[in-house]
Amino acid sequence: MNRKILFLLLCAAIAWPALAQSHSERMAVAVDYNYAYKHEQSGVGLKFLYAFTDNWRVEPEVMYLAKNEGVSTLNLSLNAHYVLPLASRVGVYALAGINYSHWGLTGPDEDRVGANLGAGVEMRFNPVGIFAEHRFQLVSHESQNITSVGLRFYF
């Protein structure tokens, strides 16, 4: 439990400067649908995005994957994106970050720390955008692929 609180405080500390500054559409809140392939789990996520520059941004995330095959998962992640614009409204991005996951298993629950590596594509229609991303979540004994699709609301 202490690790969860520490991780949430770390995410808040990173996001706090973004809340204190007023940058036009450098921040966004996102909701997404997630599918994890290893245990065929579906879930939902909530993200906060802050762009430091046109190319670099950070995104804390909370994701819940519903129980399937006796496994449910709560993921807390902190990802960095490097965005390459393809057109005025379209971009692709590389994703790398850290994650903390709580696995509700048929036996005793487990907590794990790991890494995220992936890529995404986005299309922006101010103040709303759509995105799709795929990541490989490296976690001991439970590494898996996760695909996400969702909406971002920029402000």
TISE-545526 format. One record per residue (C-alpha): residue number from 1; residue in three letters; x, y, z. Coordinates in nm, 4 decimals, m for minus. Layout:
REM residues N
NODE   seq   type          X          Y          Z
NODE   NUM    ALA          X          Y          Z
...
END
This chain:
REM residues 155
NODE   seq   type          X          Y          Z
NODE     1    MET     0.0000     0.0000     0.0000
NODE     2    ASN     0.2869     0.2402     0.0767
NODE     3    ARG     0.4270     0.1841    m0.2722
NODE     4    LYS     0.0895     0.2784    m0.4254
NODE     5    ILE     0.0792     0.6017    m0.2279
NODE     6    LEU     0.4403     0.6811    m0.3202
NODE     7    PHE     0.3686     0.6198    m0.6892
NODE     8    LEU     0.0581     0.8435    m0.6826
NODE     9    LEU     0.2546     1.1194    m0.5078
NODE    10    LEU     0.5258     1.0916    m0.7745
NODE    11    CYS     0.2644     1.1292    m1.0498
NODE    12    ALA     0.1097     1.4288    m0.8724
NODE    13    ALA     0.4508     1.5935    m0.8275
NODE    14    ILE     0.5219     1.5595    m1.1983
NODE    15    ALA     0.1777     1.6851    m1.3001
NODE    16    TRP     0.1661     1.9772    m1.0525
NODE    17    PRO     0.3789     2.2209    m1.2585
NODE    18    ALA     0.1466     2.1565    m1.5513
NODE    19    LEU    m0.1527     2.2626    m1.3470
NODE    20    ALA     0.0204     2.5793    m1.2302
NODE    21    GLN     0.1043     2.6971    m1.5826
NODE    22    SER    m0.1289     2.8231    m1.8510
NODE    23    HIS    m0.0254     2.6780    m2.1866
NODE    24    SER    m0.2867     2.6708    m2.4570
NODE    25    GLU    m0.3839     2.3092    m2.5221
NODE    26    ARG    m0.0654     2.1664    m2.3733
NODE    27    MET    m0.2719     1.9561    m2.1345
NODE    28    ALA    m0.5308     1.6870    m2.1932
NODE    29    VAL    m0.7392     1.4333    m2.0073
NODE    30    ALA    m0.8010     1.1025    m2.1827
NODE    31    VAL    m1.0307     0.8055    m2.1414
NODE    32    ASP    m0.9606     0.4811    m2.3208
NODE    33    TYR    m1.0575     0.1202    m2.3765
NODE    34    ASN    m0.7747    m0.1287    m2.3212
NODE    35    TYR    m0.7256    m0.4904    m2.4220
NODE    36    ALA    m0.4511    m0.7039    m2.2639
NODE    37    TYR    m0.3691    m1.0115    m2.4705
NODE    38    LYS    m0.2098    m1.2471    m2.2167
NODE    39    HIS    m0.5247    m1.3075    m2.0095
NODE    40    GLU    m0.7689    m1.1652    m2.2690
NODE    41    GLN    m0.8684    m0.8835    m2.0326
NODE    42    SER    m1.0688    m0.5748    m2.1283
NODE    43    GLY    m1.0519    m0.2564    m1.9272
NODE    44    VAL    m1.0734     0.1186    m1.9032
NODE    45    GLY    m0.8136     0.3846    m1.8399
NODE    46    LEU    m0.7840     0.7466    m1.7372
NODE    47    LYS    m0.4825     0.9596    m1.8352
NODE    48    PHE    m0.3510     1.3109    m1.7843
NODE    49    LEU    m0.1185     1.4468    m2.0537
NODE    50    TYR     0.1168     1.7437    m2.0333
NODE    51    ALA     0.3239     1.8528    m2.3346
NODE    52    PHE     0.6526     2.0233    m2.2450
NODE    53    THR     0.7259     2.0986    m2.6108
NODE    54    ASP     0.5653     2.0117    m2.9433
NODE    55    ASN     0.7553     1.6808    m2.9368
NODE    56    TRP     0.7959     1.5830    m2.5684
NODE    57    ARG     0.5197     1.5065    m2.3227
NODE    58    VAL     0.4481     1.3066    m2.0076
NODE    59    GLU     0.1360     1.1061    m1.9277
NODE    60    PRO     0.0442     0.9544    m1.5885
NODE    61    GLU    m0.2182     0.6818    m1.6268
NODE    62    VAL    m0.4525     0.4612    m1.4243
NODE    63    MET    m0.5833     0.1487    m1.5982
NODE    64    TYR    m0.8141    m0.1232    m1.4682
NODE    65    LEU    m0.8333    m0.4564    m1.6508
NODE    66    ALA    m1.1395    m0.6628    m1.5544
NODE    67    LYS    m1.1173    m1.0147    m1.4191
NODE    68    ASN    m1.0718    m1.2916    m1.6742
NODE    69    GLU    m0.9040    m1.6304    m1.6353
NODE    70    GLY    m0.8948    m1.5586    m1.2601
NODE    71    VAL    m0.6865    m1.2404    m1.3057
NODE    72    SER    m0.7742    m0.8719    m1.2627
NODE    73    THR    m0.5167    m0.5943    m1.2854
NODE    74    LEU    m0.4815    m0.2350    m1.1678
NODE    75    ASN    m0.1984    m0.0541    m1.3495
NODE    76    LEU    m0.0459     0.2815    m1.2543
NODE    77    SER     0.1940     0.4096    m1.5199
NODE    78    LEU     0.4052     0.7131    m1.5929
NODE    79    ASN     0.4878     0.7296    m1.9638
NODE    80    ALA     0.6878     0.9710    m2.1763
NODE    81    HIS     0.6011     1.0298    m2.5416
NODE    82    TYR     0.8154     1.1594    m2.8255
NODE    83    VAL     0.5789     1.2870    m3.0971
NODE    84    LEU     0.6596     1.3071    m3.4678
NODE    85    PRO     0.4006     1.5130    m3.6583
NODE    86    LEU     0.2920     1.3604    m3.9907
NODE    87    ALA     0.0435     1.6341    m4.0829
NODE    88    SER    m0.1128     1.9326    m3.9100
NODE    89    ARG    m0.3570     1.7117    m3.7167
NODE    90    VAL    m0.1861     1.3699    m3.7224
NODE    91    GLY     0.1137     1.2455    m3.5287
NODE    92    VAL     0.2849     0.9238    m3.4278
NODE    93    TYR     0.4681     0.8789    m3.1007
NODE    94    ALA     0.7082     0.6478    m2.9244
NODE    95    LEU     0.6124     0.5564    m2.5683
NODE    96    ALA     0.8385     0.4543    m2.2794
NODE    97    GLY     0.7678     0.4510    m1.9092
NODE    98    ILE     0.7424     0.2753    m1.5771
NODE    99    ASN     0.4467     0.0977    m1.4253
NODE   100    TYR     0.3260    m0.0418    m1.0989
NODE   101    SER     0.0651    m0.3156    m1.1196
NODE   102    HIS    m0.1512    m0.4890    m0.8626
NODE   103    TRP    m0.2575    m0.8334    m0.9791
NODE   104    GLY    m0.5696    m0.9873    m0.8273
NODE   105    LEU    m0.5007    m1.3563    m0.8808
NODE   106    THR    m0.6866    m1.6729    m0.7858
NODE   107    GLY    m0.4165    m1.7217    m0.5213
NODE   108    PRO    m0.2583    m1.4400    m0.3191
NODE   109    ASP    m0.2545    m1.0945    m0.4839
NODE   110    GLU     0.0781    m0.9678    m0.6158
NODE   111    ASP     0.2327    m0.6233    m0.6692
NODE   112    ARG     0.4864    m0.5737    m0.9472
NODE   113    VAL     0.6954    m0.2956    m1.0981
NODE   114    GLY     0.7838    m0.2939    m1.4658
NODE   115    ALA     0.8361    m0.0931    m1.7831
NODE   116    ASN     0.6231     0.0109    m2.0804
NODE   117    LEU     0.7534     0.0282    m2.4390
NODE   118    GLY     0.5313     0.1056    m2.7343
NODE   119    ALA     0.4029     0.3412    m3.0000
NODE   120    GLY     0.0855     0.5254    m3.0877
NODE   121    VAL    m0.0905     0.7373    m3.3455
NODE   122    GLU    m0.3222     1.0310    m3.2843
NODE   123    MET    m0.5530     1.2594    m3.4767
NODE   124    ARG    m0.6483     1.5913    m3.3245
NODE   125    PHE    m0.9694     1.7892    m3.3776
NODE   126    ASN    m0.9414     2.0731    m3.1261
NODE   127    PRO    m1.0407     2.0437    m2.8485
NODE   128    VAL    m1.0857     1.6651    m2.8910
NODE   129    GLY    m0.8487     1.4037    m3.0275
NODE   130    ILE    m0.8582     1.0302    m3.0914
NODE   131    PHE    m0.5668     0.7946    m3.0391
NODE   132    ALA    m0.4618     0.4318    m3.0635
NODE   133    GLU    m0.1509     0.2859    m2.9059
NODE   134    HIS     0.0104    m0.0487    m2.8510
NODE   135    ARG     0.2598    m0.1251    m2.5779
NODE   136    PHE     0.4566    m0.4136    m2.4419
NODE   137    GLN     0.4390    m0.4128    m2.0640
NODE   138    LEU     0.7506    m0.5760    m1.9195
NODE   139    VAL     0.6604    m0.7190    m1.5782
NODE   140    SER     0.8190    m1.0237    m1.4148
NODE   141    HIS     0.6157    m1.3399    m1.4888
NODE   142    GLU     0.3285    m1.1399    m1.6422
NODE   143    SER     0.4709    m0.9428    m1.9380
NODE   144    GLN     0.2001    m0.8721    m2.1916
NODE   145    ASN     0.0865    m0.6718    m2.4941
NODE   146    ILE    m0.1813    m0.4057    m2.4409
NODE   147    THR    m0.3713    m0.2168    m2.7115
NODE   148    SER    m0.5600     0.1047    m2.6272
NODE   149    VAL    m0.7999     0.3281    m2.8175
NODE   150    GLY    m0.9500     0.6435    m2.6743
NODE   151    LEU    m1.0388     1.0110    m2.6681
NODE   152    ARG    m0.8293     1.3035    m2.5450
NODE   153    PHE    m0.9846     1.6302    m2.4329
NODE   154    TYR    m0.7343     1.9179    m2.4681
NODE   155    PHE    m0.7369     2.2349    m2.2609
END
